[in-house]
Amino acid sequence: MQVSARRPSPWRNLSLVWLVPLAALLVSLGVAWQAYSDRGVLISISFENASGIAANETTVRYRDVVIGRVEKVGFSSDLSKVSVQARIDKDVAPYLDADAAFWVVRPEVSARGISGLNTVLSGVYIEGSWDQDPGLPQTVFEGADRAPLAQPGRGGRRITLRTDDGRMVSEGAPVLFRGIEVGRLEKPRLTVSGDSIVVDAFIEAPHDRRINSATRFWDSSGFSVSIGPSGLSLDVDSIASLVAGGIEFGSVFDGGNPVGPGTVFDIHADEAAARRTAFARTLSGGVAVSVAFDESVAGLASGAAVQLRGVKVGEVSSLNASIRDSGEAEVQLIAKLLLEPALMGLPRGAGEAEALDFLEQAVENGLRARLASASLFSSELIVELVTLEDAAPADFARNAEPFPQLPSAPSNLPDFTATAEGMLDRINALPVEELMAQTIATLSSIENLAAADSTRQAPAAALALLEDTRALVTDPGTRALPGELQAAVADMRALLAELQQGRAAANLASALEKGSEAAAGIADAAEDLPALITAFNALAAKANSLETEELIRSARQLMISADALIGTEDARALPPALTGALEEMQATLEELRQGGLVENANATMASARGAADTVAAAAEGLPALSARLERLVAQSEALIASYGARSSFNSETLDALREIRTAARAVSQLARKIERDPNSLLFGR
């Protein structure tokens, strides 16, 4: 039996170490594939020039978010443009369809302001714009040097404007509606024939719905000055439109119809000119009538307004001359008028028959056509439809050829020739010679007055008066006068204050009242004076009637009786008795004086006064005592508060008690240990 050796396994010499480089290779391949798949889509953008664009530096942005970077800058095959190769993020690439737009953002200074300042630090970049709907991806695009007005995905509509004056429009100028910016103008360009200038404008939504057949555009840049019956008028739309220009639009009549793509609108010089074009549609839809004028129509031209009660209802279409059929060589001027029925108050949609019926009825009520001046400062004429109360009878020639004819009335226009002749006649009638003679005489009188010696001396006298006035003003006494006046006023004020304090007015009033009372008493007494005099007279009469001798005799007897009375013993004893009583009273007073009655009374009064002073001093010290008591109460409250549950004193006291308790426990433990093992004091265990 043959035994063969075992074949070695091919995996026997394979070490696990080889798995490390294999794993590294797989990871590298995965990273490479990830980088390749995430590198994005390479697109090509063509520009007129590559100013500021650099490879590997310039970024591509969408709404200020970097979505790509320029990898290469080169030329197109015919060297007519610059081709920029940029790689865009793969998540954005599906949106880059035919509507996508790219432009270069650079710093730009214009009449509208400064834009792109953020590129001063970050550098020039390429901005992109597209809608939010994925479409058929594109890789080749045509770039622009600046942002387009109508960016993809932005609602609105593009219209075309036309003008004969290129100064009315400029690139980027705003489009206004009632002063609000609703769009912008693109770059103006000449037409193929070169006779006009067209410019595209983009009107943002929802304002684009206002564009219809009734819309008119006019120039709103600059300012206009007009003089009319109301005075000087200065019209300035806005400072922005004055600097950068601007176009404004609005509807000049109601009922405009929608317009389709490709409609071209004319730009008018101002709003008034734009509104006048509203009557251009009467050429096809208006009612044509005629008016014959016998007077001069100098100043009336085609396009002149036809007004009814101050409202424009039509315009003059043409002027023609006509010869009357009366056989005489008389020429009449026939004006053809185009009237708008809706503006005359007729229902919308009214036709020619309704308009002629209205005019026929109005003529019967006195409607006439006459010439009127357009303004006070011009020789232009208009046709005015007025209703005259005392108008001569006339008929509306409805069947006249070629158009129905309205009757006319003489105008109220001033005759400038007659006015000038009248002014000249008045000037000739002026007394010019007498006026000149009076003027010469007046001038001679003025000359004589100026040459008089007194007139010549007047300046010197005035100068001397000024010197005297200056000396008077600079005199020390004059300068001191204000101070003296102030002192006098101060004294008067002090005197008045003293009188007020002394109640002089009250005292004077009281004195006057007392004087009045005294006068009243005197008057009362005076009333009794006649009766008193009468009584005295009666008394005197009675005295005269008395017997004097008997009266003297009686008086003498009375004196004798009195002497007898005094001579009695009792009368003589009366003085000693009175004297004794007085002596006793004097002795009593002496005893009181010796007893110190007066000194005691004085001492008592002094004690009472001292007690009163003591009470007053104590009363004066009461506020201080009260303040001290308040401070004591506050300190007591603070002291009580310091012993509160959360006070610092309480906390410190508790800490001290805890330490004492801890120390006591340590001493107790030490004592118990010594009791159990007395040798620990010697051996330390």
C-alpha positions as CSV (number, residue, x, y, z in Angstrom):
1,M,0.0,0.0,0.0
2,Q,1.4,3.3,-1.1
3,V,0.9,6.2,1.1
4,S,1.1,9.6,-0.6
5,A,2.0,12.8,1.2
6,R,-0.8,15.3,1.8
7,R,-1.0,18.1,-0.6
8,P,-0.4,21.5,1.1
9,S,-3.4,23.9,1.0
10,P,-2.9,27.0,-1.1
11,W,-4.4,29.0,1.8
12,R,-1.8,27.7,4.2
13,N,0.7,30.4,3.6
14,L,-1.9,33.2,3.4
15,S,-1.7,35.4,6.4
16,L,-4.4,37.6,7.8
17,V,-2.0,40.5,7.6
18,W,-2.8,40.7,3.9
19,L,-6.4,41.7,4.7
20,V,-5.2,45.1,5.9
21,P,-3.9,46.4,2.5
22,L,-6.8,44.7,0.8
23,A,-9.2,46.7,3.0
24,A,-7.3,49.8,2.4
25,L,-7.5,49.3,-1.4
26,L,-11.3,48.8,-1.2
27,V,-11.7,51.9,0.9
28,S,-9.6,53.9,-1.5
29,L,-11.7,52.7,-4.4
30,G,-14.9,53.6,-2.6
31,V,-13.6,57.1,-1.8
32,A,-12.5,57.6,-5.4
33,W,-15.9,56.4,-6.7
34,Q,-17.7,58.7,-4.2
35,A,-15.6,61.6,-5.3
36,Y,-16.2,60.8,-8.9
37,S,-19.9,60.5,-8.5
38,D,-20.2,63.7,-6.4
39,R,-18.1,65.9,-8.6
40,G,-21.2,67.3,-10.4
41,V,-22.0,68.1,-13.9
42,L,-19.6,70.1,-16.2
43,I,-21.4,72.9,-18.1
44,S,-20.2,75.6,-20.5
45,I,-21.2,79.2,-20.3
46,S,-20.3,81.8,-23.0
47,F,-19.5,85.4,-22.1
48,E,-18.4,88.4,-24.1
49,N,-15.3,88.7,-21.9
50,A,-13.8,87.0,-18.8
51,S,-13.2,90.1,-16.8
52,G,-12.6,89.0,-13.2
53,I,-13.2,85.3,-13.9
54,A,-10.4,83.0,-12.8
55,A,-10.2,79.2,-12.9
56,N,-10.5,77.3,-9.6
57,E,-11.4,80.7,-7.9
58,T,-14.6,82.1,-9.3
59,T,-17.7,80.5,-7.9
60,V,-21.1,79.8,-9.3
61,R,-24.0,80.9,-7.0
62,Y,-27.7,80.5,-6.8
63,R,-29.4,82.8,-4.3
64,D,-26.0,83.6,-2.8
65,V,-25.3,79.9,-2.2
66,V,-22.2,78.4,-3.8
67,I,-23.3,75.5,-6.2
68,G,-20.2,75.2,-8.3
69,R,-16.8,76.5,-9.3
70,V,-15.1,77.5,-12.5
71,E,-12.6,74.8,-13.6
72,K,-11.4,76.3,-16.9
73,V,-11.5,79.5,-18.9
74,G,-11.0,79.4,-22.7
75,F,-12.3,80.6,-26.0
76,S,-14.9,79.4,-28.3
77,S,-14.0,77.7,-31.6
78,D,-14.2,80.9,-33.6
79,L,-12.6,83.0,-30.8
80,S,-15.7,85.3,-30.8
81,K,-16.6,84.6,-27.1
82,V,-15.1,83.4,-23.9
83,S,-16.0,79.8,-22.8
84,V,-16.2,79.2,-19.1
85,Q,-16.2,75.6,-17.9
86,A,-17.9,75.2,-14.5
87,R,-18.8,72.2,-12.5
88,I,-22.2,72.3,-10.9
89,D,-23.6,70.3,-8.0
90,K,-25.4,67.2,-9.2
91,D,-28.4,68.0,-7.1
92,V,-28.9,71.3,-9.0
93,A,-28.1,70.0,-12.5
94,P,-31.6,68.6,-13.3
95,Y,-33.0,72.2,-13.0
96,L,-30.6,73.6,-15.6
97,D,-32.9,73.6,-18.6
98,A,-33.3,76.0,-21.5
99,D,-34.8,78.7,-19.3
100,A,-31.7,78.9,-17.0
101,A,-29.8,82.2,-17.1
102,F,-26.3,83.1,-16.0
103,W,-24.6,86.5,-15.6
104,V,-21.5,87.9,-14.0
105,V,-21.9,90.0,-10.8
106,R,-19.4,92.9,-10.6
107,P,-19.3,96.2,-8.7
108,E,-21.4,98.7,-10.7
109,V,-22.1,102.4,-10.2
110,S,-25.1,103.8,-12.0
111,A,-27.7,106.5,-11.6
112,R,-29.8,104.0,-9.7
113,G,-27.0,103.5,-7.1
114,I,-24.1,101.2,-6.3
115,S,-24.6,97.4,-6.6
116,G,-22.3,94.4,-6.2
117,L,-20.3,95.8,-3.3
118,N,-20.0,92.3,-1.8
119,T,-17.7,91.3,-4.7
120,V,-15.1,93.8,-3.5
121,L,-13.9,91.3,-0.8
122,S,-15.2,88.0,-2.2
123,G,-14.3,88.7,-5.9
124,V,-16.4,88.4,-9.0
125,Y,-18.8,85.5,-9.2
126,I,-21.3,84.0,-11.6
127,E,-25.0,84.2,-10.6
128,G,-27.6,81.7,-11.9
129,S,-31.4,81.8,-12.0
130,W,-33.9,79.2,-13.1
131,D,-37.4,78.0,-12.2
132,Q,-38.3,75.3,-9.6
133,D,-39.4,72.7,-12.1
134,P,-36.9,70.2,-13.4
135,G,-36.7,70.0,-17.2
136,L,-34.5,68.7,-20.0
137,P,-30.9,69.2,-18.7
138,Q,-28.7,71.5,-20.7
139,T,-24.9,71.8,-20.6
140,V,-24.3,74.8,-22.9
141,F,-25.6,78.3,-21.9
142,E,-25.3,81.9,-23.1
143,G,-24.2,84.2,-20.3
144,A,-24.9,87.9,-19.8
145,D,-22.8,90.7,-18.4
146,R,-25.6,91.8,-16.0
147,A,-28.7,90.4,-14.4
148,P,-31.8,90.1,-16.7
149,L,-34.9,92.0,-15.8
150,A,-37.2,89.0,-16.2
151,Q,-35.5,86.2,-14.3
152,P,-36.8,82.6,-14.8
153,G,-39.6,81.8,-12.4
154,R,-40.6,85.4,-11.8
155,G,-44.2,86.3,-12.6
156,G,-45.0,89.1,-15.0
157,R,-45.1,90.0,-18.7
158,R,-42.7,91.6,-21.1
159,I,-44.0,94.5,-23.3
160,T,-42.4,96.7,-25.9
161,L,-42.4,100.5,-25.8
162,R,-41.7,102.9,-28.6
163,T,-40.5,106.6,-28.7
164,D,-39.0,109.1,-31.0
165,D,-36.7,110.6,-28.3
166,G,-34.1,108.3,-26.8
167,R,-33.6,110.7,-23.9
168,M,-36.8,109.5,-22.4
169,V,-35.6,106.0,-21.8
170,S,-32.5,104.5,-20.2
171,E,-31.5,101.0,-19.2
172,G,-32.7,100.0,-15.8
173,A,-35.1,103.0,-15.5
174,P,-38.2,102.2,-13.3
175,V,-41.7,101.7,-14.6
176,L,-44.1,103.3,-12.3
177,F,-47.8,102.9,-11.6
178,R,-49.2,105.7,-9.4
179,G,-45.7,106.4,-8.1
180,I,-45.0,102.8,-7.2
181,E,-42.2,100.9,-9.1
182,V,-43.7,97.8,-10.8
183,G,-41.1,97.1,-13.4
184,R,-37.9,98.2,-15.2
185,L,-36.7,99.0,-18.7
186,E,-34.1,96.9,-20.6
187,K,-31.5,98.3,-23.0
188,P,-33.0,100.6,-25.6
189,R,-32.4,99.9,-29.3
190,L,-33.1,101.4,-32.7
191,T,-35.6,100.0,-35.1
192,V,-34.5,98.5,-38.4
193,S,-35.5,101.7,-40.2
194,G,-33.9,103.9,-37.6
195,D,-36.8,106.3,-37.3
196,S,-37.7,105.3,-33.7
197,I,-36.4,103.7,-30.6
198,V,-37.9,100.6,-28.9
199,V,-37.2,99.3,-25.5
200,D,-38.5,96.2,-23.7
201,A,-40.0,96.5,-20.3
202,F,-40.9,93.8,-17.8
203,I,-44.0,94.4,-15.6
204,E,-44.1,92.3,-12.5
205,A,-47.1,90.3,-11.5
206,P,-49.8,91.1,-10.5
207,H,-49.5,94.6,-11.9
208,D,-49.1,93.1,-15.5
209,R,-52.9,92.6,-15.4
210,R,-53.4,96.3,-15.6
211,I,-52.0,96.4,-19.2
212,N,-54.9,96.7,-21.7
213,S,-56.0,98.8,-24.7
214,A,-56.8,101.7,-22.4
215,T,-53.2,101.8,-21.0
216,R,-51.0,104.7,-21.9
217,F,-47.3,105.3,-21.1
218,W,-45.7,108.7,-20.6
219,D,-42.3,110.1,-19.5
220,S,-42.1,110.8,-15.8
221,S,-38.5,111.9,-15.6
222,G,-37.6,115.6,-15.1
223,F,-40.1,118.2,-14.2
224,S,-42.5,120.5,-16.0
225,V,-43.5,124.1,-15.4
226,S,-46.8,125.5,-16.6
227,I,-48.6,128.8,-16.1
228,G,-52.4,128.8,-16.1
229,P,-55.4,130.5,-14.5
230,S,-54.5,129.0,-11.1
231,G,-50.9,130.3,-11.3
232,L,-47.5,128.8,-11.7
233,S,-47.5,125.0,-11.5
234,L,-44.3,122.9,-10.9
235,D,-44.7,119.1,-11.4
236,V,-41.9,116.8,-10.2
237,D,-42.7,113.1,-10.0
238,S,-39.8,111.8,-7.9
239,I,-36.1,112.4,-7.2
240,A,-35.3,108.9,-8.4
241,S,-37.0,109.4,-11.7
242,L,-35.4,112.8,-12.0
243,V,-31.9,111.3,-11.8
244,A,-32.4,107.9,-13.5
245,G,-35.4,108.6,-15.6
246,G,-38.7,106.7,-15.5
247,I,-41.8,105.7,-17.4
248,E,-45.3,105.8,-15.8
249,F,-48.5,104.2,-17.1
250,G,-52.2,104.4,-16.3
251,S,-55.6,103.8,-17.8
252,V,-57.0,106.9,-19.6
253,F,-60.6,105.5,-19.9
254,D,-62.6,102.5,-18.7
255,G,-63.4,99.4,-20.6
256,G,-60.0,98.5,-22.0
257,N,-59.6,95.2,-23.8
258,P,-56.8,92.7,-23.1
259,V,-53.9,93.0,-25.5
260,G,-51.9,90.1,-27.0
261,P,-48.2,89.5,-27.3
262,G,-46.3,91.8,-29.5
263,T,-48.4,94.9,-28.8
264,V,-46.3,98.1,-29.0
265,F,-47.2,101.1,-26.8
266,D,-46.0,104.6,-27.5
267,I,-44.3,106.7,-24.9
268,H,-45.9,110.2,-24.7
269,A,-44.2,113.4,-23.4
270,D,-46.5,113.8,-20.4
271,E,-49.7,112.6,-18.8
272,A,-51.8,115.3,-20.4
273,A,-50.6,114.2,-23.9
274,A,-51.2,110.6,-23.1
275,R,-54.8,111.3,-22.0
276,R,-55.5,113.3,-25.1
277,T,-54.9,110.1,-27.1
278,A,-58.0,108.6,-25.6
279,F,-60.1,110.4,-28.3
280,A,-58.1,108.8,-31.1
281,R,-60.6,106.0,-31.0
282,T,-63.5,108.4,-31.9
283,L,-62.2,108.4,-35.5
284,S,-63.8,105.0,-35.9
285,G,-66.4,104.8,-33.1
286,G,-67.4,108.4,-32.6
287,V,-70.2,110.4,-34.1
288,A,-69.3,113.0,-36.7
289,V,-71.1,116.3,-36.8
290,S,-70.3,119.7,-38.4
291,V,-70.6,123.3,-37.2
292,A,-70.5,126.5,-39.5
293,F,-68.9,129.6,-38.0
294,D,-69.4,133.0,-39.6
295,E,-66.6,134.6,-37.6
296,S,-62.8,134.2,-37.8
297,V,-61.5,130.8,-36.5
298,A,-57.9,131.8,-36.3
299,G,-56.4,129.7,-33.5
300,L,-58.8,126.7,-34.1
301,A,-56.9,123.7,-35.5
302,S,-57.4,120.0,-36.0
303,G,-57.2,118.1,-32.7
304,A,-58.7,121.0,-30.7
305,A,-61.0,119.9,-27.9
306,V,-64.7,119.9,-27.9
307,Q,-66.1,120.6,-24.4
308,L,-69.5,120.1,-22.9
309,R,-69.9,121.9,-19.5
310,G,-66.1,121.9,-19.1
311,V,-65.7,118.2,-19.9
312,K,-64.0,117.1,-23.1
313,V,-66.4,115.0,-25.2
314,G,-64.6,115.1,-28.5
315,E,-62.2,116.9,-30.8
316,V,-62.1,118.8,-34.0
317,S,-61.3,116.5,-36.9
318,S,-60.9,119.0,-39.8
319,L,-61.6,122.5,-41.0
320,N,-63.0,123.4,-44.4
321,A,-64.4,126.4,-46.2
322,S,-67.8,126.6,-47.8
323,I,-69.8,129.1,-49.8
324,R,-73.4,129.9,-48.8
325,D,-76.3,129.2,-51.2
326,S,-77.8,132.6,-50.7
327,G,-76.3,133.9,-53.9
328,E,-73.8,136.2,-52.2
329,A,-70.1,135.5,-52.1
330,E,-70.0,134.6,-48.4
331,V,-67.6,132.1,-47.2
332,Q,-68.3,130.0,-44.1
333,L,-65.8,127.8,-42.2
334,I,-67.1,124.3,-41.5
335,A,-65.5,122.4,-38.6
336,K,-65.9,118.7,-38.4
337,L,-66.4,117.4,-34.9
338,L,-66.0,113.9,-33.6
339,L,-68.1,113.3,-30.5
340,E,-67.9,110.3,-28.1
341,P,-71.5,109.4,-27.0
342,A,-70.3,107.7,-23.7
343,L,-68.6,111.0,-22.6
344,M,-71.8,113.0,-23.2
345,G,-73.7,110.9,-20.6
346,L,-75.2,108.3,-23.0
347,P,-75.2,104.6,-22.0
348,R,-72.1,102.6,-23.0
349,G,-72.6,101.1,-26.4
350,A,-75.0,103.8,-27.6
351,G,-74.7,104.2,-31.4
352,E,-75.0,107.1,-33.8
353,A,-78.8,107.2,-33.8
354,E,-79.0,107.6,-30.0
355,A,-76.3,110.3,-30.1
356,L,-78.1,112.3,-32.9
357,D,-81.4,112.0,-31.0
358,F,-79.7,113.4,-27.9
359,L,-78.2,116.3,-29.9
360,E,-81.6,117.1,-31.6
361,Q,-83.4,117.3,-28.2
362,A,-80.5,119.4,-26.8
363,V,-80.7,121.9,-29.7
364,E,-84.4,122.4,-29.0
365,N,-83.5,123.2,-25.4
366,G,-80.9,125.8,-26.5
367,L,-77.7,123.8,-27.2
368,R,-75.3,125.8,-29.4
369,A,-71.7,125.5,-30.5
370,R,-69.4,128.5,-30.2
371,L,-65.7,129.3,-30.1
372,A,-63.9,129.8,-26.8
373,S,-60.3,130.5,-25.8
374,A,-58.3,127.5,-24.6
375,S,-56.5,129.5,-21.9
376,L,-55.7,133.0,-20.9
377,F,-52.1,132.8,-22.1
378,S,-52.5,131.4,-25.6
379,S,-54.4,132.2,-28.8
380,E,-55.6,128.6,-29.2
381,L,-59.4,128.1,-29.6
382,I,-61.7,125.2,-28.7
383,V,-65.3,124.4,-29.5
384,E,-67.7,124.8,-26.6
385,L,-71.2,123.2,-26.5
386,V,-73.3,125.5,-24.3
387,T,-77.0,125.8,-23.5
388,L,-78.2,129.4,-23.9
389,E,-81.5,130.5,-22.3
390,D,-82.2,133.3,-24.8
391,A,-80.9,131.5,-27.9
392,A,-82.5,132.3,-31.2
393,P,-84.6,129.5,-32.7
394,A,-82.6,127.1,-34.7
395,D,-82.9,123.5,-36.0
396,F,-80.5,120.6,-35.9
397,A,-79.8,119.7,-39.5
398,R,-79.8,116.0,-39.1
399,N,-79.9,115.2,-42.8
400,A,-77.3,117.8,-43.8
401,E,-74.4,116.7,-46.1
402,P,-71.9,115.4,-45.5
403,F,-72.6,115.4,-41.7
404,P,-75.4,116.5,-39.5
405,Q,-74.9,120.2,-38.6
406,L,-75.2,121.8,-35.2
407,P,-76.3,125.5,-35.0
408,S,-73.6,127.9,-33.8
409,A,-73.7,131.0,-31.6
410,P,-71.5,134.1,-31.5
411,S,-68.5,133.7,-29.3
412,N,-67.5,135.8,-26.4
413,L,-63.9,136.1,-27.5
414,P,-62.4,139.5,-26.7
415,D,-61.5,141.7,-29.7
416,F,-57.9,142.4,-29.2
417,T,-57.8,145.0,-32.0
418,A,-60.6,147.0,-30.5
419,T,-59.0,146.7,-27.1
420,A,-55.7,148.0,-28.4
421,E,-57.4,150.9,-30.2
422,G,-59.3,151.8,-27.0
423,M,-56.0,151.7,-25.0
424,L,-54.3,154.0,-27.5
425,D,-57.2,156.4,-27.4
426,R,-57.0,156.6,-23.6
427,I,-53.3,157.2,-23.9
428,N,-53.8,160.0,-26.4
429,A,-56.5,161.5,-24.1
430,L,-54.1,161.7,-21.2
431,P,-53.0,165.3,-20.3
432,V,-49.3,164.6,-21.0
433,E,-48.3,168.3,-21.4
434,E,-49.9,169.4,-18.1
435,L,-48.4,166.3,-16.4
436,M,-45.0,167.2,-17.7
437,A,-45.3,170.8,-16.6
438,Q,-46.4,169.7,-13.1
439,T,-43.5,167.3,-13.0
440,I,-41.0,170.1,-14.0
441,A,-42.5,172.4,-11.4
442,T,-42.2,169.7,-8.7
443,L,-38.6,169.0,-9.6
444,S,-37.8,172.8,-9.5
445,S,-39.4,173.0,-6.0
446,I,-37.3,170.1,-4.9
447,E,-34.2,171.7,-6.3
448,N,-34.9,175.0,-4.5
449,L,-35.6,173.2,-1.3
450,A,-32.3,171.3,-1.6
451,A,-30.4,174.6,-2.4
452,A,-31.8,176.5,0.6
453,D,-29.4,177.5,3.4
454,S,-31.7,176.1,6.1
455,T,-31.7,172.7,4.3
456,R,-27.9,172.7,4.0
457,Q,-27.6,173.5,7.7
458,A,-30.0,170.7,8.7
459,P,-27.2,168.0,8.7
460,A,-25.0,170.2,11.0
461,A,-27.9,170.8,13.3
462,A,-28.7,167.1,13.4
463,L,-25.1,166.3,14.1
464,A,-25.0,168.8,17.0
465,L,-28.2,167.3,18.3
466,L,-26.6,163.9,18.2
467,E,-23.6,165.2,20.1
468,D,-25.8,166.8,22.8
469,T,-27.7,163.6,23.1
470,R,-24.4,161.6,23.3
471,A,-23.2,164.0,26.1
472,L,-26.4,163.7,28.0
473,V,-26.3,159.9,27.8
474,T,-22.6,159.7,28.9
475,D,-23.1,162.2,31.8
476,P,-22.4,160.5,35.2
477,G,-25.6,161.9,36.6
478,T,-27.6,160.3,33.8
479,R,-25.8,157.0,34.3
480,A,-26.5,157.2,38.1
481,L,-30.2,157.9,37.5
482,P,-31.2,154.2,37.0
483,G,-29.5,153.3,40.3
484,E,-31.3,156.1,42.2
485,L,-34.6,155.1,40.6
486,Q,-33.9,151.5,41.7
487,A,-33.1,152.7,45.3
488,A,-36.3,154.8,45.3
489,V,-38.3,151.9,44.2
490,A,-36.7,149.7,46.8
491,D,-37.5,152.3,49.5
492,M,-41.1,152.4,48.3
493,R,-41.3,148.7,48.4
494,A,-39.9,148.6,52.0
495,L,-42.4,151.3,53.1
496,L,-45.3,149.4,51.6
497,A,-44.0,146.2,53.3
498,E,-43.9,148.0,56.7
499,L,-47.4,149.4,56.1
500,Q,-48.6,146.0,55.3
501,Q,-47.0,144.5,58.4
502,G,-48.4,147.3,60.6
503,R,-51.8,146.7,59.2
504,A,-52.0,150.4,58.4
505,A,-54.9,149.9,56.0
506,A,-56.9,148.0,58.7
507,N,-56.2,150.7,61.3
508,L,-57.1,153.5,58.9
509,A,-60.3,151.6,58.1
510,S,-61.0,151.2,61.8
511,A,-60.4,154.9,62.4
512,L,-62.7,155.9,59.6
513,E,-65.3,153.6,61.1
514,K,-64.9,155.2,64.5
515,G,-65.0,158.7,62.9
516,S,-68.2,157.7,61.2
517,E,-69.7,156.5,64.4
518,A,-68.7,159.8,66.2
519,A,-70.1,161.8,63.4
520,A,-73.3,159.8,63.7
521,G,-73.3,160.5,67.5
522,I,-72.7,164.2,66.9
523,A,-75.5,164.2,64.4
524,D,-77.8,162.5,66.9
525,A,-76.8,165.0,69.5
526,A,-77.3,167.9,67.1
527,E,-80.8,166.6,66.6
528,D,-81.5,167.0,70.4
529,L,-79.7,170.4,70.6
530,P,-82.8,172.6,69.8
531,A,-84.8,170.9,72.5
532,L,-81.9,171.4,74.9
533,I,-81.7,175.1,74.1
534,T,-85.5,175.4,74.6
535,A,-85.2,173.7,78.0
536,F,-82.4,176.1,79.0
537,N,-84.4,179.0,77.9
538,A,-87.4,177.8,80.0
539,L,-85.0,177.3,83.0
540,A,-83.7,180.8,82.6
541,A,-87.2,182.1,82.4
542,K,-88.1,180.3,85.6
543,A,-85.0,181.6,87.2
544,N,-85.8,185.1,86.3
545,S,-89.3,184.6,87.6
546,L,-88.0,183.5,91.0
547,E,-87.9,186.0,94.0
548,T,-84.1,186.5,94.6
549,E,-84.4,188.2,97.9
550,E,-86.4,185.3,99.4
551,L,-83.8,182.9,98.0
552,I,-80.9,184.8,99.7
553,R,-82.8,184.8,102.9
554,S,-83.4,181.1,102.8
555,A,-79.8,180.4,102.1
556,R,-78.7,182.5,105.0
557,Q,-81.0,180.6,107.4
558,L,-79.5,177.4,106.0
559,M,-76.0,178.5,106.8
560,I,-77.0,179.4,110.4
561,S,-78.5,175.9,110.9
562,A,-75.3,174.3,109.6
563,D,-73.2,176.3,112.0
564,A,-75.4,175.2,114.8
565,L,-75.1,171.6,113.8
566,I,-71.3,171.8,113.7
567,G,-71.2,173.4,117.0
568,T,-72.8,170.4,118.7
569,E,-70.7,167.9,120.8
570,D,-71.6,165.0,118.6
571,A,-70.3,166.8,115.5
572,R,-67.1,167.7,117.3
573,A,-66.5,164.1,118.3
574,L,-66.8,162.8,114.7
575,P,-63.3,163.6,113.5
576,P,-61.4,161.9,116.3
577,A,-63.5,158.7,115.6
578,L,-62.6,158.8,112.0
579,T,-58.9,159.4,112.9
580,G,-58.9,156.4,115.1
581,A,-60.3,154.2,112.5
582,L,-57.7,155.3,110.0
583,E,-54.9,154.7,112.5
584,E,-56.1,151.2,113.2
585,M,-56.2,150.4,109.4
586,Q,-52.7,151.8,109.1
587,A,-51.5,149.6,111.9
588,T,-53.0,146.6,110.2
589,L,-51.2,147.3,107.0
590,E,-47.9,147.8,108.9
591,E,-48.3,144.4,110.4
592,L,-48.9,142.9,107.0
593,R,-45.8,144.6,105.7
594,Q,-43.7,143.4,108.6
595,G,-45.0,139.9,108.1
596,G,-43.4,139.8,104.5
597,L,-46.6,139.6,102.6
598,V,-45.2,141.4,99.6
599,E,-41.9,139.5,99.6
600,N,-43.8,136.2,99.8
601,A,-46.0,137.2,96.9
602,N,-43.0,138.2,94.8
603,A,-41.2,134.9,95.7
604,T,-44.3,133.0,94.8
605,M,-44.5,134.8,91.4
606,A,-40.8,134.1,90.8
607,S,-41.2,130.5,91.6
608,A,-44.1,130.3,89.2
609,R,-42.1,131.9,86.5
610,G,-39.1,129.5,87.2
611,A,-41.5,126.6,87.0
612,A,-42.9,127.9,83.7
613,D,-39.3,128.3,82.3
614,T,-38.4,124.8,83.4
615,V,-41.5,123.4,81.7
616,A,-40.6,125.3,78.5
617,A,-37.1,124.0,78.6
618,A,-38.4,120.5,79.1
619,A,-40.8,121.0,76.2
620,E,-37.9,122.1,74.0
621,G,-36.0,118.9,74.8
622,L,-38.9,116.7,74.1
623,P,-38.1,116.3,70.3
624,A,-34.5,115.3,71.0
625,L,-35.7,112.8,73.6
626,S,-38.2,111.4,71.1
627,A,-35.5,111.0,68.5
628,R,-33.2,109.2,71.0
629,L,-36.1,106.9,71.9
630,E,-36.7,106.1,68.2
631,R,-33.0,105.3,67.8
632,L,-33.1,103.1,70.9
633,V,-36.1,101.3,69.6
634,A,-34.4,100.7,66.2
635,Q,-31.3,99.4,68.0
636,S,-33.5,97.2,70.1
637,E,-35.2,95.9,67.0
638,A,-31.8,95.2,65.3
639,L,-30.6,93.5,68.5
640,I,-33.7,91.4,68.6
641,A,-33.4,90.6,64.9
642,S,-29.8,89.6,65.4
643,Y,-31.1,86.8,67.7
644,G,-33.5,85.5,65.0
645,A,-33.5,82.0,63.5
646,R,-31.4,83.0,60.6
647,S,-29.2,85.7,62.2
648,S,-25.4,85.6,62.2
649,F,-25.3,85.6,66.0
650,N,-27.5,82.6,66.2
651,S,-25.4,80.8,63.5
652,E,-22.2,81.6,65.4
653,T,-23.7,80.5,68.7
654,L,-24.9,77.2,67.2
655,D,-21.5,76.6,65.7
656,A,-19.8,77.3,69.1
657,L,-22.2,74.9,70.8
658,R,-21.5,72.2,68.2
659,E,-17.8,72.6,68.8
660,I,-18.3,72.5,72.6
661,R,-20.4,69.3,72.1
662,T,-17.8,67.8,69.9
663,A,-15.1,68.6,72.5
664,A,-17.2,67.1,75.3
665,R,-17.7,63.9,73.3
666,A,-14.0,63.7,72.7
667,V,-13.2,64.2,76.4
668,S,-15.8,61.5,77.3
669,Q,-14.3,59.1,74.8
670,L,-10.8,59.8,76.2
671,A,-12.0,59.2,79.7
672,R,-13.7,55.9,78.8
673,K,-10.5,54.8,77.0
674,I,-8.3,55.6,80.0
675,E,-10.7,53.6,82.2
676,R,-10.5,50.6,79.9
677,D,-6.8,50.8,79.3
678,P,-4.8,52.9,81.7
679,N,-1.5,51.8,80.1
680,S,-2.4,53.6,76.9
681,L,-1.2,56.8,78.6
682,L,2.2,55.3,78.9
683,F,2.6,53.4,75.7
684,G,0.3,55.5,73.4
685,R,-2.1,52.6,72.5
